């Protein structure tokens, strides 16, 4: 009997820590997802576009301590494969449908949505189209609720000192000439990392993460954002549920984008993190998780 109890505990521990599977989008694209923990469902939409969800596993595990946290690979990334990505099958509307099919697959009427960076843009778009499915919204270093970010010029490069800008130019030139080797992508990631985090100890993590981008998907998504004239403000003005807008004071995303979102949402709060750039759970771990934890409990 004792052995059976131990076995059941072990099995329940495995289920608690992680599950994985596939949802099928309306056009047949497989959408790979992983879940962590238990409690109220919390969808985490990672940044990019063109990035898989691997870099968000640690965040999902942490938030999965008190919630049922879900991460997924956006179409054309990771295990959510597309044989031939085109402007027809990589669109914001299809990406929203992917989220809806995932929600239905997991059996939730609604959930909390956390969107980070580009994920904040996608999360805002999802909320504008399916407000009844979103209980609360967290915009973490979000790229904005419209295309104002594009007016900021080369906002990432501006966060780098001259040696890193020169290094970035060198590695970008190699990539433009067709060298997409891991060494070259890692070199580019190392040049970019200081723009994304304040604390140098996290540079290697960010450099590695930045090797995982898919430039083709990146371009297709941004083209579609332009095509649809991405602007969620008109719909989001009527969203009355709680919204937390959180980002670093040294973020690559200008504070005015957070303040604009705050002015649109009726029930929102802005938190600016000290000594923090684009990854709050790295640069300002304690405050970041405290603010999100309090928001989720409220």
Beta strands, then each sheet from edge to edge (+ up, - down):
strand 1: 19-24
strand 2: 30-36
strand 3: 41-45
strand 4: 68-72
strand 5: 111-116
strand 6: 134-140
strand 7: 243-248
strand 8: 268-273
sheet 1: 1+ 2- 4+ 3+ 5+ 6+ 7+ 8+
end
